[in-house]
Amino acid sequence: MATESTDSIKKDNQKAFIINSIEATVRIGLALLVVYLCLDIIRPFFVPILWGLIIAISLYPVHRRLAGKLGDSPKISAALITFGCLGLLIYPSISFSGRMIANLKALSGRFKSGEITLPPPAESIQEWPFIGEKLYTLWFDATQDIEGVLIEFAPQLATFGESLLTSVGAMGIGFFQFIAAIIISGFVLANADTYKDFSVQLMTRLIGENGPAYANMSGKIVSGVTQGILGVSLLQSALALAGFVVMDVPAAGVWGLLCLILGVIQIGASPIIIGVAIYVLITNDSTLVGVIFLLWSLAVGIMDNILKPLVMGRGIDVPTVVIFLGAIGGFISSGIIGLFTGAVMLVIGYSLFRAWLDNSLDIPATTDKTS
């Protein structure tokens, strides 16, 4: 009888285990399905939301001071910051687009009128290894009949044109994503306390008693990276662009954008800035003006080497390769806006991983006030 009772208990336990396992599997499956559907729905908005949160965290100290001066009015402060950021984004973009269109029209007009002619190739080009003869022949034919050369390479030019249009379209999408991100950051700033409490609650739920410490560290990392990498790169590229515009450098906006990109990916904008300065020094009629612009360019070119350590040195020690991989990976996956969000996110992940690995945030949840 004892054996039969034991077998019956085992069967009941096995049956209960199977039922509980099936029920748990169904519940987990439904939960995963809901999470997947939610993520799929917000996937088109993920990058702007992420960038909006980054902007909001970076501008929070400014928002807090401005709200205090406005009589503790966070919503008014958030609105002013949002409209200010939109103005700083939209006006230069429209101005840059207008200048580019005007330059292309002028270039096309000069080309059609025959003002632009190709100089004949140097004889020494034929001595270049591998490509010398072909390059010399192509260049010489272009000086004689450029339209015929263009017709010969029409398929390659069409492919290049399609790639160029795709790139322009991606830049347009990135522009609207920037606008959406700024608007989102405004809503976050207007309800900063609520979102701050939510982040602490979320990190506590995920990590445990050290959740508030990790949440605080994440905010400091975002602020440090955006100010030290993005902020310094924006300032440097803006000063460089201002100099290019004053000196009437051709395609000044393109060079300014390249300065920003090279600054974010940690290569540095100095090669472009110094290269443009040398061009101005050679082509400008006034040697004094060229020398002054060269000195200005040298100062702008090295400013990131001075400012970045000062801004990022406040508790953030991240290898350059992490920032580089984050920026490039973000750009490949999400376009121009991913250039910024990728660097920030990878730095956050790396820093939190190192903190967890080193156990540097193993602090008690409460402290004994009597000691």
N, C-alpha and C positions, 0 to 999 in steps of 0.2 A: 504493500500500500504506500509506503514511504517513497518507493522508487517511482510509482505512478504519479504521486503528488509532485515530486521533483520535476519529472518530465513535463507535467502539465504547466508548472510554473515557468519552465524554460520556454515552452511553446508560446505561452502568453507574453513573456518578455520579448521573444523574437517577433511576435506579431505586433506588439506595441512599438518595438524599435522600427520595424518596416513602415508602419503607419506614420510614426513621427518623422522618419526619414523622408517619406514621400511628401508629407505636409510641409516639411522644412524646405525641400527642393522646390516645391510649387511656389512657396512664399518668396524664396530667394530669386527664383526665375521671374516672378511677377515684378519684384522690386528692381531687378536688373533691366527688365523690359521698360519699366517706367523711367528709369535713369537714362537708358539709351534713347528713348523717344524724346525726353526733355533735352538731352544734349544735341540730338539731331535737329531739334527745332531751333535752338539758340546758336547752332554752329555758325550760321552766317554772321551773327552778331558777336561772336566770341572775342575776336581780335579788337573791335572797337570798345567792347565792355572792359577787356583787360587793360587796354591803353587808357581808357577813361579812369579806371581805378588808379593806375600809375600816376596820371596827371593830378588826380585829386589828392593822393598821398603827398606828392611833391609840393603842391601848392597849399597844403593844409596850414603850415605856419603863417604864410601870408594871409590866408583867409581868416585865421584866428585873430591876427593883429588888426586887420581891416574891420572885422566884425566888432571888435572892441571899440574902435574909433567911431563906428557908426551907431553906438549905443546898444551894443549886443544884439545886432541884427544879422544873423547868419544867412538868411535868405537873400537879403539885399547885397551882402558881400559876395555871395556865390554868384548872383546875377551879374554884378559888375565884373567879376573875374572872368566869367564865361564870355560876356560880350567883348571884353578886352582881348581875350585869347582868340576869339573868332576874328576880330579885326586884324590882329597881328598875323593871322593865317591867310585870310581871304584877300586883303589888300595887296600884300607882296605877290601872292600867286597870280592875281589878275594883272598886276603890273608886269610880272615876269612873262606871262603868256602874251600880253600885248607887245612887249619888246621883241619876243621871239618871232611872232607873226610879222611884225614890221621888218625885222632883219631878213627874214626869208623872202618877203616880197621885194625888198631892195636888191637882194642877191639875185633873185630871178630876173628882175628888170635889167640889171647890169649884164647878166649872162645873155639875155636875148638881144640886147643892144650891141653886143660885141665888145663891151668894155673889159670883160674878164677874158683873158687869154692865158693859155698855159705856156710857160717858158720852155724852150727846148731842153731835152735831157743832156746832162753832162756825159762826155765820152767815157769817163771813168766808170760809169754805171755798168758798162758792158763787161768790165773785169770782175764784177761781184760774183762770188761763187753761187752756183745753182740757179739763181733767179736773174742774174745780170742781163743776159741776152733778151729774155722774154720781157723783162721790165722795161728795158731800153726800147724795144720794138713797140710795145704797147704805148709807152709815153710818147714816142715820136709820132705814132699814128694818131694819137689824141690831139697833138698840136696841129696836125694837118686836117683832120676831119673828126672832130669830137662827137658829132651826131652819129656818124657811122660806128664809132666805138661803142657808144651808148646802145645803139640798136643791136650790136653783136652780143652785148652782155645784158640784154633785156630780161631774160629769165632770172639771172642772178639778182638783178636790180629789183625785179618784182618780188622775189623771195625776201630780200632785205627790206623792201617797203612794207611787206606784210608783218615782218618781225618788228619793224619800227612802229607801225600802227598798234600792234599788240602791246608794246611797251608803253605807248602813250595812253592806251586804254587802261592799262594797269595803274599808271600814275593817276589817271582820273579817278579810278575807284579808290585808290589810296587817299586822294584828296578828300573825297566824301567820307571816308572812314575816319579821317582826322576830325572833320566837322562833327560827326556823330560822337566820337570819343570826347571831344571838348564839351558837348552838350551833356553827355552822361556824367562827366566829371563835375559839372555844375550841380546836377541833382544829388550826387554823392556829397559834395561839400555842403549843400543846403541841409543835409541830414547826417552830418559827420558823426555826431555822437551816437546815433542809432547804429550806423555801420561799424563804428569802432567797437561798440558793445557786442555786435554780432560776430565780428572777427575774433574777439577774445573768447566768446562762447564756443565758436566753431573749433578754434585751436585747442581749447580745453577739452572739448568732446573727442577730438582726434588724438591728442597727445597725452592728456591727463593733467596733472597738477602743474606741469611746466608750460601749459598752453599760453597763459598770459605773457610769459617771458619770450616764447617763440613769436607770438603776435607782435610784441613790441620790437623784437629784433627784425622781423620782416619789414615793419614800417621804416625802421632806420636804414635798412639795406636799400629799399626802394628810393628813399629820399637821397641817400648818399650816391647811389648809382645815377639817378636822373640828374642830380646837380653836378656830379663830378664828371660824368661821361656826356650825357645829352646836353646839359646846360652849358658846359664849357665848350662843347663842339658847336652848339648853336651860336654862342657869343663869338667864338673865333671865326666861324663862317660868315656871320653877319658883318663883323668888322672887315673881313677880307672882301666881301661883296661890296661894301660901301666904298672901299678903296678902288675896286675894279670899276665901279660905276663912275666915280669921280674922274678916273683916268681914261674913261671911255674905252675900256678893253672890250674887244669883240666877244660876243657870247658870254658876257659877265655873269649872267644868271646860271649858266651851265657850270662855269668854273666854281661859283659859290656853292652850288648843290654838290659838286664833287668834293669840295672841301668838307662839307658837312658829313658826307658818307664816309670819307677816309678818316675823319675824326672819330666817328662812332665806332668803326671797326678797328680802331687803335693803330692804324697804319700812320696816321698823321697827315694833316693838310699842308705841312711845310713844303713838300716838293712842288705842289701846284702854286702856292703863294709865292715862293721864291722864283719859280719858273716864269710866272706872269710878271714879277718885278723886273727880272732880267729882260724880258721882252719889251717892257715899257722903257727901261733904261736905254735899250738899243734904238728903239723906234721914235722916242720922244724928241722933239726939237730942242727942248731945254734940258741940258745936263743936270742943272740944279734940281729941277722938278723930278727927274728920274732918280737922282740920288736920294732925295727926300722920301720918295715913294718906296725905294729899296729899303731904307731904314725903317719906315713904317711897316713894311712887309716882314722884315726880320723880327720886329717886336711882336707882331701878330702871330708869326709862325712859331715862336717859342713860348707863347703865353700858356699853351696847354700843358707844357712841361712843368710850369710853375703852379698853375691853378689846380690841376687834377690831383696832385699829391696833397695839397692843402685841403681840398674839399672831401676827397675820398679817404683821407688818412684818419678819419674819425671812426675808428673801429672796424673798417672794412679793408680786408687784405685779400684781394682776389687776383689770381694770375691773369695776365693779359690774354693768354690763349682762351680762357673761359669766356671773356667778353667778346673776343674775335669770333669764336665758334657760335656763340649765342646770336650775334648780329648777323653773321652770314647765314646761319641756319634759319633764323627768323625771316630774313629777306627772301630766301628760297621758298619757304613754306607760305608766307603771308604777304609778300610784296614789300613795298617801301615802308609801310607801317610796322611790319615785322622786324625791320632793321632795328627798331628801338625796343619793341616789346620782347624780342628774342634775347637781347643782351640782358635786359633787366630780369627776366624770368630765370635764365640760366644762372645768373649771379645769385639770385635768391635761393635757388635749389642747391647750388654748390655751397653757399654759406651755411644754410640750415643743415645740410648733410655733414659738413665739417663740425658744426656745433654739436650735432648729435653724436658724431664719431668720437669727438674729444670729450664728450660729456660735460661741455663747458656751461650748459644751462641746467645742470642738475642742482637746482636751488629748491629749498623747501617751499611748500605752498603757503605756510603760515610761519610766523616768527613768534618766539616766546617773549612777550613784552615785559615779563617780570624779571628776565635775566639781565 
